[in-house]
Amino acid sequence: MLILVWFVVCIIFIFVQLILEGSGHALEVFALLTAIALFLINKLGKKTNNK
């Protein structure tokens, strides 16, 4: 599960850097997208563990 989280964070970082490389809001967008992705991974992990 930790490897999945690492890959997701790295992919989000690459996309944010490519799209918003010169913007001052890149860090905020990265933090927001990472929080959403980690929330969804957590929900997915709990859903598969309960079955």
ChimeraX commands (.cxc) that place a marker at each C-alpha (Angstrom):
marker #1 position 0.00,0.00,0.00 radius 0.5
marker #1 position 2.88,2.34,0.78 radius 0.5
marker #1 position 4.32,1.84,-2.71 radius 0.5
marker #1 position 0.94,2.77,-4.21 radius 0.5
marker #1 position 0.87,5.97,-2.16 radius 0.5
marker #1 position 4.44,6.80,-3.22 radius 0.5
marker #1 position 3.63,6.33,-6.93 radius 0.5
marker #1 position 0.45,8.41,-6.70 radius 0.5
marker #1 position 2.24,11.28,-4.95 radius 0.5
marker #1 position 5.07,11.22,-7.51 radius 0.5
marker #1 position 2.65,11.21,-10.45 radius 0.5
marker #1 position 0.67,14.11,-8.97 radius 0.5
marker #1 position 3.91,16.02,-8.39 radius 0.5
marker #1 position 5.02,15.52,-12.01 radius 0.5
marker #1 position 1.68,16.68,-13.42 radius 0.5
marker #1 position 1.56,19.75,-11.18 radius 0.5
marker #1 position 5.13,20.68,-12.09 radius 0.5
marker #1 position 4.40,20.29,-15.81 radius 0.5
marker #1 position 1.20,22.32,-15.72 radius 0.5
marker #1 position 2.01,24.99,-13.10 radius 0.5
marker #1 position 5.80,25.17,-13.14 radius 0.5
marker #1 position 5.99,28.96,-13.06 radius 0.5
marker #1 position 2.98,29.58,-10.86 radius 0.5
marker #1 position 3.17,30.45,-7.20 radius 0.5
marker #1 position 0.19,28.21,-6.53 radius 0.5
marker #1 position 1.85,24.93,-7.55 radius 0.5
marker #1 position 2.49,23.90,-3.94 radius 0.5
marker #1 position -1.10,24.54,-2.91 radius 0.5
marker #1 position -2.47,22.58,-5.86 radius 0.5
marker #1 position -0.04,19.74,-5.15 radius 0.5
marker #1 position -1.09,19.63,-1.48 radius 0.5
marker #1 position -4.79,19.65,-2.35 radius 0.5
marker #1 position -4.53,16.93,-5.00 radius 0.5
marker #1 position -2.34,14.78,-2.75 radius 0.5
marker #1 position -4.81,15.09,0.13 radius 0.5
marker #1 position -7.70,14.05,-2.14 radius 0.5
marker #1 position -5.71,11.12,-3.54 radius 0.5
marker #1 position -4.68,9.90,-0.09 radius 0.5
marker #1 position -8.28,10.15,1.11 radius 0.5
marker #1 position -9.46,8.05,-1.84 radius 0.5
marker #1 position -6.69,5.48,-1.32 radius 0.5
marker #1 position -7.66,5.25,2.35 radius 0.5
marker #1 position -11.34,4.72,1.46 radius 0.5
marker #1 position -10.38,2.08,-1.13 radius 0.5
marker #1 position -8.13,0.29,1.39 radius 0.5
marker #1 position -10.84,0.19,4.04 radius 0.5
marker #1 position -13.41,-1.03,1.52 radius 0.5
marker #1 position -11.26,-3.97,0.41 radius 0.5
marker #1 position -10.27,-4.90,3.98 radius 0.5
marker #1 position -13.89,-5.11,5.18 radius 0.5
marker #1 position -14.95,-7.65,2.56 radius 0.5
marker link #1:1,2 radius 0.2
marker link #1:2,3 radius 0.2
marker link #1:3,4 radius 0.2
marker link #1:4,5 radius 0.2
marker link #1:5,6 radius 0.2
marker link #1:6,7 radius 0.2
marker link #1:7,8 radius 0.2
marker link #1:8,9 radius 0.2
marker link #1:9,10 radius 0.2
marker link #1:10,11 radius 0.2
marker link #1:11,12 radius 0.2
marker link #1:12,13 radius 0.2
marker link #1:13,14 radius 0.2
marker link #1:14,15 radius 0.2
marker link #1:15,16 radius 0.2
marker link #1:16,17 radius 0.2
marker link #1:17,18 radius 0.2
marker link #1:18,19 radius 0.2
marker link #1:19,20 radius 0.2
marker link #1:20,21 radius 0.2
marker link #1:21,22 radius 0.2
marker link #1:22,23 radius 0.2
marker link #1:23,24 radius 0.2
marker link #1:24,25 radius 0.2
marker link #1:25,26 radius 0.2
marker link #1:26,27 radius 0.2
marker link #1:27,28 radius 0.2
marker link #1:28,29 radius 0.2
marker link #1:29,30 radius 0.2
marker link #1:30,31 radius 0.2
marker link #1:31,32 radius 0.2
marker link #1:32,33 radius 0.2
marker link #1:33,34 radius 0.2
marker link #1:34,35 radius 0.2
marker link #1:35,36 radius 0.2
marker link #1:36,37 radius 0.2
marker link #1:37,38 radius 0.2
marker link #1:38,39 radius 0.2
marker link #1:39,40 radius 0.2
marker link #1:40,41 radius 0.2
marker link #1:41,42 radius 0.2
marker link #1:42,43 radius 0.2
marker link #1:43,44 radius 0.2
marker link #1:44,45 radius 0.2
marker link #1:45,46 radius 0.2
marker link #1:46,47 radius 0.2
marker link #1:47,48 radius 0.2
marker link #1:48,49 radius 0.2
marker link #1:49,50 radius 0.2
marker link #1:50,51 radius 0.2
view
